[in-house]
């Protein structure tokens, strides 16, 4: 797995792919004129770098969760109920245990505050984050 640059004119993105062929298939899926080229080798983060990344992502996840609650303008009772529901998830986020969140979050039931839309949003955020390490 290495990094490849996908580009067209003044637009470009750097992504990981198994091979140049896989990168070019992705480029082709974007439309006519996109090209793929080798950019750099993938070097997995050290244990300390990964911990730092996981801790930062966990804090970002907590921020988004709290922000979503405030946007919904929920009552104090609703806030307490959703925090109880998310007690373990928030603890995992604060310790950088992102794979644990990925395991347990899908099992949390949706309700009027923790909607399916929110659940899908958080699961996608976590999936996208963990994909960089796959």
Order of alpha helices (4+ residues) and beta strands (2+ residues): beta-beta-alpha-beta-alpha-alpha-alpha-alpha-alpha
